[in-house]
């Protein structure tokens, strides 16, 4: 059954996937488009695909069709950078549709006609071009780009039509999600979906999209272009594309540089806002609960036998009585592996639900920080695991995630070949600085120490809030020596958002460790990369080369085996990276890591020591009558609650949709007495009145969320007073007060004011 979260049932003013701001409109003559010739290629004979997956054989037929279609259309898919005199201003995607140099894209990618663009072909080569005309009016969103094809043997997409297309049909979509990666070049990214709604101008689909996918092609399984990526909905499986039939009906006008539609008018008149053009009222009707999603139950049941072998390798990991994720059997002697950043190091209450359902005590024995894996010992013998270390699934392969109940929980496809994630890791942990190497003279001034100089410490970032400044000389970050910006980035990416690290700076030849709580990278524009139903993992990057697939998983479904349709364990899911992708470590990488972890643990007779929560966090020390506990200094407990900060919006704890999630602050009181407690929160009217609690020791204050204008409008809610008996450190804990009917609140801060 499909479930929707409160305020997301109807989406109005849907954000464009990528936005471009221009101030001029120029009309130039352009030749009409010559329809592309149908390629004279005899395709292999492949059986037709049924709408639903009924068994492994039908799934393999679908997989073969996906691979065949992606091989045919990938060379036609391009990335587009909109240029000005200073360089690229935004990016999108498109599809080559004629040998004489025409590209079909989204209208909001073009913005206005006659603007310079750089085109990136699927092999990484480039060409210069210009935007032509567009039609941009809500979900009717198409545009064209022209370029000189001289000297190129262009691959051209075959234009399809909506005739014969129906709900439930399988489609594939391509785009340069979160922008064009160039060093090294990343080809367009494949996503699989189904048609979940149709109108003459709009395809609604569950192929996941995000910023940068705008204008990319939507294809049927014969490789015919049937749509143009247009708009991302509130969740990964709620997206829209403009139909090829509508685009063809406007093609002649677009060739002549016509710019039509309310949004096109607003763009031409310069009526834009930061992060993109103001959209005309876009109302995206949500599909019904019976819409034919790719993850519907009958598809999952159809491939159930693919996970038969992996069932005995899948366990559940519980901390303090709540499930934090899956785990994978590592060795028959009782060892399992799990995602380290989701397994608390402050609690001894670690339990493992074995494949047969038995709950046993777990002990942390070794950690691989780079891969974010923890080795856990259990007292039971287990079935020997089997990793397919010699199998590397091809792009388009259907991959299945195994659940604890012995059945698949979700399916997806491999989206890219061998991939080392780059700047598209938009949910990676974030420090908020730019650094340069020190000069030989500076090295001599600092006792011949190596390190970096912070050139920029952006306001409001974790670094700035911790007291780091532009000009600081820093030698180590999270225990790692740093000598340049890449070193710095690698050190940060090995830690989760919300985790506390030490940044060592040198002042007057003295080293000082500054404690910083990392945050998720701010989202400047476009749809949120982390959603309430499928939030990104707190640590989502820094694993090296990974398998990227488009399966939508929750945080508590990470850590278990990933299998192919032959039932072979080809990897272990390690992170939900954003709304479009999940990362897995390959079986070969996992097996090598297990060998290293087992070697570390063999001589250990006791589990790894626990961390003292009163010593491990960032201490907010009382310096006056008011103590302010900001959201970005909170320790987050749970898999859905996240700290986020958007452009021009106060930072807050968001996606509070799990009643088990909570937030903690470490406070050092310097004066005993009574303190009035205020929770600074936001909550739309329809969700107001939900219960929460603030706890200090044995004192629990109960409150209810109060309505604000929207999620970015914060107000203080007074919840009562607490009495502090003595000076010293204590933990303030904010929890839900019961079952939630939607997101609890966005929490900006807690304020404690001494009253006596």
C-alpha positions in Angstrom: 0.0 0.0 0.0 1.3 3.5 -0.9 1.6 5.9 2.1 1.8 9.6 1.8 2.9 12.0 4.5 0.4 14.8 5.4 1.3 18.0 3.6 2.9 16.1 0.6 -0.4 14.7 -0.7 -0.9 17.7 -3.0 2.2 19.5 -4.3 1.7 23.1 -5.5 4.4 25.4 -6.8 6.6 22.4 -7.5 10.2 23.4 -7.8 11.8 23.0 -11.2 14.6 20.5 -11.4 17.1 23.1 -12.4 16.6 26.7 -12.9 18.3 29.3 -15.1 18.0 33.1 -14.8 18.4 35.3 -17.9 17.6 38.9 -18.7 17.6 39.2 -22.5 15.6 37.7 -25.3 16.8 37.7 -28.9 15.2 36.2 -32.0 17.3 34.8 -34.8 16.4 32.8 -37.9 16.9 29.1 -37.7 16.3 26.3 -40.1 13.5 23.9 -39.3 14.2 20.6 -37.7 14.7 17.7 -40.0 13.1 14.6 -38.4 15.7 12.0 -37.7 15.8 9.0 -39.8 15.0 5.7 -38.2 18.2 3.8 -37.6 18.5 0.8 -39.9 19.6 -1.6 -37.2 18.1 -5.0 -36.7 17.6 -5.4 -33.0 18.0 -8.8 -31.3 14.8 -10.8 -30.9 13.8 -10.3 -27.3 10.4 -11.4 -25.9 7.9 -8.7 -25.0 7.8 -7.4 -21.5 4.8 -8.0 -19.3 3.7 -5.0 -17.2 4.1 -6.9 -13.9 7.0 -9.2 -13.0 5.5 -12.6 -12.5 8.6 -14.7 -12.0 12.4 -14.6 -12.4 12.2 -15.4 -16.1 10.0 -12.4 -16.8 12.3 -10.3 -14.7 15.2 -11.5 -16.8 13.3 -10.5 -20.0 12.7 -7.1 -18.6 16.4 -6.8 -17.7 17.5 -7.8 -21.2 15.2 -5.1 -22.7 16.6 -2.5 -20.3 20.2 -3.3 -21.2 19.4 -3.3 -24.9 17.5 0.0 -24.8 20.2 1.8 -22.7 22.9 0.7 -25.0 20.9 2.1 -27.9 20.0 5.5 -26.4 22.9 6.3 -24.1 25.0 7.9 -27.0 22.1 10.3 -27.7 21.9 11.6 -24.2 23.8 14.8 -23.4 24.6 17.2 -20.6 24.0 21.0 -21.1 25.7 23.9 -19.3 24.1 27.3 -19.7 27.0 29.8 -20.0 27.7 33.5 -19.5 30.9 35.5 -19.7 32.0 34.1 -16.3 31.3 30.5 -17.1 28.5 28.0 -16.5 25.5 29.3 -14.5 23.4 26.2 -14.4 23.1 22.8 -16.0 20.6 20.3 -17.3 20.3 17.4 -19.7 19.0 16.7 -23.2 18.7 14.3 -26.1 20.1 14.6 -29.7 17.2 14.2 -32.1 18.6 15.0 -35.5 21.8 14.6 -37.5 21.9 18.4 -38.3 22.4 19.3 -34.6 19.2 19.7 -32.7 18.8 18.7 -29.1 15.5 18.4 -27.2 15.5 19.5 -23.6 13.2 21.1 -21.0 12.0 24.7 -21.4 13.3 25.7 -18.0 16.8 24.5 -18.9 16.8 26.9 -21.9 15.2 29.8 -20.0 15.3 32.2 -23.0 16.5 31.8 -26.6 20.0 32.5 -28.0 22.1 31.9 -25.0 25.5 30.1 -25.2 25.6 26.5 -24.0 28.3 23.9 -23.7 27.1 20.4 -24.7 28.7 17.3 -23.1 28.2 14.1 -25.1 28.0 10.7 -23.4 31.7 10.0 -24.2 32.9 13.2 -22.5 33.5 15.2 -25.7 32.0 18.7 -25.9 30.5 21.1 -28.4 29.3 24.7 -28.3 25.7 25.6 -29.1 22.9 28.0 -28.3 19.4 27.8 -26.8 16.6 28.1 -29.3 12.9 28.3 -28.5 10.9 26.9 -25.7 7.4 26.2 -24.2 7.4 26.5 -20.5 4.1 26.6 -18.8 3.8 24.6 -15.6 4.3 20.9 -16.5 4.3 21.6 -20.2 8.0 22.1 -20.4 10.1 21.6 -23.5 12.8 23.5 -25.3 15.4 23.1 -28.0 19.2 23.7 -28.5 21.1 23.9 -31.7 24.7 23.2 -32.5 27.0 22.6 -35.4 27.5 18.9 -35.9 30.3 19.2 -38.5 32.8 16.4 -38.1 30.6 14.3 -35.8 29.0 11.0 -36.5 26.0 11.8 -34.3 23.9 9.1 -32.6 20.3 10.2 -32.9 17.3 9.2 -30.8 14.2 7.8 -32.5 11.1 9.9 -31.7 8.3 7.8 -30.4 4.7 8.7 -29.6 2.1 8.3 -26.9 0.1 6.0 -29.0 -0.1 2.6 -27.3 1.5 3.9 -24.1 -0.4 3.0 -21.0 -0.2 3.1 -17.2 2.1 0.3 -16.0 4.5 0.4 -19.0 8.2 0.3 -18.1 10.3 3.2 -19.1 13.9 4.3 -18.6 15.1 7.8 -17.9 18.5 9.5 -18.3 20.1 12.7 -17.0 23.1 14.3 -15.4 21.8 14.2 -11.8 23.1 17.1 -9.7 25.2 18.4 -12.6 27.8 17.3 -15.0 30.8 15.5 -13.4 33.9 16.1 -15.4 37.0 14.9 -13.5 36.6 12.1 -14.2 33.7 12.4 -16.6 30.5 10.6 -15.5 28.1 9.5 -18.3 24.4 10.1 -18.1 22.7 8.2 -15.3 20.1 5.4 -16.0 16.9 5.1 -13.9 14.1 2.6 -14.3 10.5 3.3 -13.7 6.9 2.8 -14.8 4.2 5.0 -16.1 1.9 5.8 -13.1 -0.3 8.4 -14.8 -0.9 9.8 -18.3 -2.4 12.9 -19.9 -1.8 14.3 -23.5 1.0 16.6 -22.2 2.4 14.9 -19.1 3.7 11.4 -18.2 3.8 10.8 -14.5 6.4 8.2 -13.6 8.3 6.7 -10.6 11.7 6.8 -12.2 13.6 8.9 -9.6 14.7 12.4 -10.7 16.4 15.4 -9.2 18.3 18.6 -10.0 20.3 18.3 -13.2 18.0 15.7 -14.7 15.8 18.4 -16.3 15.5 17.9 -20.0 16.9 14.4 -20.0 15.2 11.8 -22.1 12.5 9.3 -21.1 12.5 6.2 -23.4 10.3 3.2 -23.9 12.0 -0.2 -23.9 12.4 -0.1 -27.7 14.7 2.9 -27.2 12.2 5.5 -28.6 12.1 8.9 -27.0 8.6 9.4 -25.4 9.2 12.2 -22.9 11.4 15.0 -21.4 12.2 15.0 -17.7 10.4 18.1 -16.3 9.6 18.1 -12.6 10.5 16.2 -9.4 7.7 15.6 -6.9 8.1 15.4 -3.1 9.3 11.8 -3.1 11.6 9.8 -5.4 8.7 8.0 -7.1 6.5 11.0 -7.9 7.9 12.7 -11.0 6.7 14.1 -14.3 7.9 14.4 -17.9 6.5 16.4 -20.8 5.2 14.0 -23.5 7.0 13.7 -26.9 3.7 14.4 -28.6 3.4 17.8 -27.0 7.0 18.6 -27.7 6.5 17.6 -31.4 3.5 19.9 -31.6 5.6 22.8 -30.5 8.8 21.9 -32.4 8.4 24.2 -35.4 7.8 27.2 -33.2 10.7 26.3 -30.9 13.0 26.1 -34.0 12.1 29.7 -34.7 13.1 30.8 -31.2 9.5 31.3 -29.9 9.4 31.4 -26.1 5.8 30.6 -24.9 4.1 30.1 -21.6 3.7 31.9 -18.3 7.0 30.7 -16.9 8.8 31.6 -20.1 7.2 35.1 -19.8 8.3 35.5 -16.2 11.9 34.4 -17.1 12.0 36.8 -20.1 10.8 39.7 -17.9 13.4 38.9 -15.2 10.8 38.0 -12.6 13.1 35.4 -10.9 14.0 34.5 -7.4 17.2 33.2 -6.0 17.6 29.7 -7.1 15.5 29.9 -10.2 12.5 31.3 -12.1 9.2 31.7 -10.3 7.0 29.0 -11.6 3.4 29.6 -12.5 1.0 27.7 -10.3 1.9 24.1 -10.9 -0.4 21.6 -9.4 0.9 18.0 -9.6 -1.9 15.6 -8.9 -0.6 12.6 -6.9 -1.3 9.1 -8.4 -3.8 6.8 -6.7 -2.8 4.2 -4.2 -3.4 1.6 -6.9 -0.9 3.2 -9.4 1.4 0.6 -10.9 4.7 1.5 -9.2 7.8 -0.6 -10.0 8.1 -1.6 -6.3 4.5 -2.8 -6.0 4.0 -6.0 -4.0 3.4 -8.4 -7.0 6.7 -7.4 -8.6 8.5 -8.0 -5.3 6.8 -11.4 -4.9 7.6 -12.3 -8.5 11.4 -12.2 -7.8 11.2 -13.7 -4.3 13.3 -16.8 -5.2 16.2 -14.5 -6.2 16.9 -14.0 -2.5 16.7 -17.6 -1.3 20.4 -17.9 -0.7 20.8 -14.4 0.7 18.1 -14.9 3.3 20.5 -16.7 5.6 23.0 -13.8 5.3 20.6 -11.1 6.4 20.2 -9.9 10.0 18.7 -7.0 11.8 20.7 -4.6 14.0 19.0 -3.0 17.0 20.4 -0.3 19.4 18.4 0.6 22.5 15.5 -1.4 21.3 15.1 0.2 17.9 16.1 -1.2 14.6 18.9 0.9 13.0 19.5 -1.1 9.9 20.3 -4.5 8.3 23.5 -6.4 8.7 25.2 -9.1 6.6 26.7 -12.4 7.9 30.4 -12.2 7.6 31.6 -15.5 8.9 30.0 -18.8 10.1 31.5 -18.3 13.6 28.9 -15.7 14.4 30.3 -12.5 13.0 28.2 -10.0 11.1 28.9 -6.6 9.5 26.7 -3.5 9.6 26.9 0.2 8.7 29.2 1.6 11.4 27.8 5.2 11.5 24.3 3.9 12.3 25.5 1.7 15.2 25.8 3.9 18.3 29.1 3.8 20.2 27.6 5.2 23.4 25.2 2.4 24.1 25.9 -1.2 25.3 22.4 -2.2 24.3 23.3 -3.8 20.9 21.2 -6.7 19.7 21.3 -8.7 16.5 18.2 -10.4 15.0 19.6 -13.5 13.4 18.1 -15.0 10.1 16.0 -17.5 12.1 14.5 -14.6 14.2 16.5 -15.3 17.4 17.6 -12.0 19.1 21.1 -12.2 20.6 23.6 -9.8 22.2 26.1 -8.2 19.8 29.6 -6.9 20.6 31.5 -4.3 18.4 34.8 -5.9 17.6 36.4 -3.8 14.8 35.7 -0.8 12.6 36.6 0.1 9.0 36.2 3.9 9.0 36.8 4.3 5.2 34.1 1.8 4.3 31.8 2.6 7.3 31.6 -1.0 8.3 31.6 -2.4 11.9 32.3 -6.0 12.7 29.9 -7.4 15.4 30.3 -10.7 17.2 27.3 -12.8 18.2 27.4 -16.0 20.3 25.7 -18.2 17.6 27.0 -20.2 14.7 25.7 -19.1 11.4 25.3 -20.4 7.8 28.6 -19.7 5.9 28.2 -16.6 3.7 28.7 -16.6 0.0 29.9 -13.5 -1.8 30.0 -13.4 -5.6 33.4 -11.7 -5.7 33.9 -12.4 -9.4 30.5 -11.0 -10.5 30.1 -7.3 -11.5 26.5 -6.6 -12.6 26.3 -4.6 -15.8 24.5 -1.3 -16.2 20.8 -2.0 -16.4 21.0 -5.2 -14.3 18.1 -5.6 -11.9 19.3 -5.7 -8.3 17.3 -6.8 -5.3 17.6 -5.8 -1.7 16.9 -8.6 0.9 14.6 -8.0 3.9 14.8 -9.5 7.4 11.6 -11.5 6.8 13.2 -13.5 4.1 11.7 -11.7 1.1 12.9 -8.9 -1.2 12.0 -5.4 0.1 12.8 -3.4 -3.1 14.3 -3.7 -6.6 16.2 -1.3 -8.9 18.8 -1.2 -11.6 22.5 -0.5 -11.7 22.7 3.1 -13.0 26.4 3.5 -13.8 29.4 1.3 -14.4 32.4 1.4 -12.1 32.0 4.7 -10.3 33.9 6.8 -7.8 31.4 9.4 -6.6 32.2 13.1 -7.3 30.5 16.4 -6.7 27.0 14.7 -7.0 27.4 13.5 -3.4 25.2 16.4 -2.3 24.3 14.9 1.0 27.9 14.4 2.1 28.9 15.7 5.5 30.0 19.3 5.4 32.5 21.5 7.2 32.0 24.7 5.3 35.6 25.8 4.4 37.9 26.2 1.5 41.6 25.8 2.1 45.0 26.2 0.3 48.4 24.5 0.9 50.8 26.5 3.0 53.8 28.2 1.4 57.4 27.3 2.4 57.6 30.6 4.2 54.5 29.8 6.2 55.7 26.3 7.0 58.9 27.8 8.4 56.9 30.2 10.6 54.9 27.3 12.1 57.8 25.2 13.2 58.0 23.3 9.9 54.5 21.9 10.3 52.5 20.7 7.4 48.9 21.9 7.0 46.5 24.2 5.2 45.3 27.8 5.5 41.5 28.3 5.6 40.8 30.8 2.8 37.0 30.8 3.3 35.0 29.9 6.4 31.4 30.5 5.3 29.0 32.1 7.8 26.6 29.8 9.5 28.5 26.7 8.6 29.7 24.1 11.1 33.2 25.5 11.0 32.1 29.0 11.6 29.7 28.0 14.5 32.6 26.2 16.1 34.7 29.3 16.1 37.0 28.5 13.2 38.0 31.6 11.1 39.4 32.6 7.7 43.2 32.6 8.0 43.4 29.7 10.5 46.3 27.3 10.1 45.0 23.8 10.4 47.2 20.6 10.6 44.7 17.8 11.2 41.1 17.1 10.7 39.4 14.1 12.4 42.9 12.8 13.2 44.1 12.9 9.6 47.0 15.2 8.5 45.8 17.5 5.7 47.9 19.4 3.2 45.4 20.5 0.5 41.6 20.7 -0.2 41.3 17.1 -1.4 42.8 15.9 1.8 40.4 18.0 3.8 37.4 16.7 1.8 38.4 13.1 2.2 38.9 13.4 6.0 35.4 15.0 6.3 33.6 12.5 4.1 34.7 9.6 6.3 32.4 10.9 9.0 28.6 11.2 9.2 26.5 14.3 9.3 25.9 15.0 12.9 29.2 13.4 14.0 31.7 15.4 16.1 35.3 15.7 14.8 38.4 17.6 16.1 39.9 20.3 13.9 43.5 21.0 15.1 44.6 24.6 14.5 47.9 26.2 15.4 47.9 29.6 17.1 51.1 31.2 18.5 52.8 27.9 17.9 50.3 26.1 20.2 48.0 23.4 18.9 44.3 23.7 19.8 41.6 21.0 19.1 38.3 22.6 18.0 35.3 20.4 18.3 33.0 20.6 15.3 29.7 18.8 14.6 29.4 18.1 10.9 26.2 18.9 9.1 24.6 17.8 5.8 25.5 20.0 2.9 23.1 22.9 2.4 20.6 22.5 -0.5 20.8 25.7 -2.6 17.8 25.0 -4.9 15.7 22.3 -6.4 14.0 19.4 -4.7 15.4 18.2 -1.4 18.0 15.4 -2.0 16.7 13.7 1.2 13.0 13.0 1.6 10.8 12.1 4.5 10.0 8.6 3.2 13.5 7.8 1.9 16.0 10.1 3.8 19.6 10.1 3.0 22.0 8.3 5.3 23.8 10.4 7.8 27.1 9.2 6.2 26.5 9.0 2.4 30.0 9.3 0.9 33.7 8.6 1.1 33.5 4.8 0.4 35.7 4.8 -2.7 34.4 3.0 -5.8 30.8 1.8 -5.4 27.9 0.2 -7.2 25.2 2.9 -7.8 21.7 1.7 -8.2 18.3 3.4 -8.2 16.5 1.4 -5.5 14.6 3.5 -3.0 15.5 2.3 0.5 14.9 3.7 4.0 17.8 4.3 6.3 16.9 1.2 8.4 17.1 -1.0 5.2 20.8 -0.2 4.6 23.5 -2.7 5.5 22.2 -5.9 4.0 23.0 -8.0 1.0 22.3 -6.9 -2.6 21.6 -9.7 -5.0 21.2 -10.2 -8.8 18.5 -12.2 -10.5 20.6 -15.3 -10.3 20.5 -14.9 -6.5 24.2 -14.1 -6.2 25.3 -11.6 -3.5 27.0 -9.0 -5.6 27.3 -6.4 -2.9 26.2 -4.9 0.4 24.2 -1.7 0.6 26.2 1.0 2.4 24.2 4.3 2.0 21.1 5.9 0.8 22.9 8.8 -1.0 20.0 11.0 -2.1 16.5 10.8 -3.7 17.9 9.1 -6.9 20.4 6.6 -5.7 21.6 4.0 -3.2 25.3 3.0 -2.9 26.5 -0.5 -2.4 30.0 -1.9 -1.8 30.9 -4.6 -4.3 31.2 -8.2 -3.0 34.9 -8.2 -3.7 35.4 -5.0 -1.6 33.2 -6.4 1.2 35.0 -9.7 1.4 38.4 -8.0 1.6 37.1 -5.7 4.3 35.8 -8.7 6.3 39.2 -10.4 6.1 40.8 -7.2 7.5 38.3 -6.8 10.2 38.5 -10.4 11.3 42.3 -10.1 11.5 41.8 -7.0 13.8 39.3 -8.8 16.0 41.0 -12.2 16.4 43.2 -11.2 19.3 40.6 -9.0 21.0 39.0 -10.6 24.1 36.7 -7.7 24.9 34.5 -5.5 22.7 35.6 -2.1 21.6 35.2 0.4 24.4 32.1 2.6 24.5 32.2 6.4 24.3 31.1 8.4 27.3 28.2 10.6 26.1 29.2 13.3 28.6 32.6 13.6 27.0 32.1 12.9 23.3 29.8 15.6 22.2 30.1 19.4 21.7 29.6 21.1 25.0 27.5 24.2 25.1 28.8 26.0 28.2 26.6 28.4 30.1 28.1 31.9 30.0 25.1 34.0 31.0 21.4 33.7 31.9 20.4 32.2 28.6 21.7 29.0 27.1 20.9 28.5 23.4 21.2 25.0 21.9 21.3 25.3 18.1 20.1 22.5 15.8 23.5 22.0 14.2 25.1 21.1 17.6 22.5 18.3 18.3 23.4 14.7 18.4 20.7 13.0 16.3 19.4 9.6 17.3 17.6 7.7 14.5 17.6 7.2 10.7 15.2 9.9 9.4 15.8 13.0 11.4 18.4 15.3 9.7 19.9 18.7 10.1 19.4 20.8 7.0 20.1 24.4 6.1 18.8 25.9 2.9 19.7 29.2 1.3 18.3 32.2 3.3 16.6 29.7 5.7 17.6 29.1 9.4 19.1 25.7 10.0 16.8 23.1 11.6 16.3 19.4 12.4 13.9 18.2 9.7 12.2 15.0 8.5 11.0 14.1 12.0 8.7 11.4 10.8 9.8 8.5 13.0 8.5 8.5 16.6 11.7 6.8 17.7 14.0 9.6 16.6 15.3 12.1 19.1 17.9 14.9 19.5 20.3 15.4 22.3 22.5 18.3 23.5 25.4 18.3 25.9 25.2 21.3 28.3 27.5 22.4 31.0 25.6 24.4 33.6 27.7 26.9 35.6 24.8 28.0 37.8 22.2 26.0 39.6 18.6 27.1 39.7 15.3 27.1 37.7 15.4 27.4 33.9 12.4 28.3 31.6 12.5 26.1 28.5 11.5 27.3 25.1 11.4 25.2 21.9 12.0 27.2 18.7 10.0 25.3 16.1 8.0 25.5 12.9 5.0 23.5 11.9 2.2 24.0 9.3 -1.3 24.4 10.7 -2.5 21.0 9.6 0.2 19.2 11.6 0.2 21.4 14.7 -0.8 20.0 18.1 1.5 16.9 18.0 3.2 15.9 21.3 6.8 16.2 22.1 8.9 16.1 25.3 12.0 17.8 26.7 14.0 15.7 29.2 16.8 16.6 31.7 17.6 13.7 34.0 14.4 12.6 35.6 12.5 15.8 34.7 10.2 15.5 31.6 8.5 18.6 30.2 5.6 17.9 27.7 4.7 20.3 24.9 2.6 20.5 21.7 3.8 21.9 18.4 2.3 25.2 17.4 1.2 26.4 14.0 3.5 28.7 12.0 3.1 30.1 8.5 5.2 27.4 6.9 8.2 25.2 7.6 10.7 28.1 7.5 8.7 30.3 9.9 9.9 29.7 13.4 8.3 30.6 16.7 9.1 29.8 20.4 6.9 27.3 22.3 7.2 27.5 26.1 7.1 24.1 27.7 7.8 24.9 31.4 10.7 25.0 33.8 13.4 22.6 34.9 15.4 22.7 38.1 19.2 22.2 38.0 20.5 21.1 41.3 24.3 21.4 40.7 26.8 22.7 38.2 28.3 20.3 35.7 27.4 18.5 32.5 24.0 17.1 31.6 22.1 15.9 28.5 19.0 17.7 27.2 16.9 15.2 25.2 14.0 16.1 22.9 11.7 13.3 21.9 8.4 12.7 20.3 5.4 12.3 22.6 3.7 9.5 20.8 2.6 8.4 17.4 3.0 10.9 14.6 0.5 11.8 12.0 3.1 13.6 9.9 6.4 15.3 10.4 6.6 16.5 14.1 8.2 19.8 13.5 11.3 21.5 12.2 13.4 22.2 15.3 15.7 25.3 15.1 16.9 25.6 18.7 16.2 25.1 22.4 16.5 28.0 24.8 17.0 27.7 28.5 16.6 31.0 30.5 17.6 31.1 34.2 14.8 32.5 36.2 16.0 31.9 39.8 
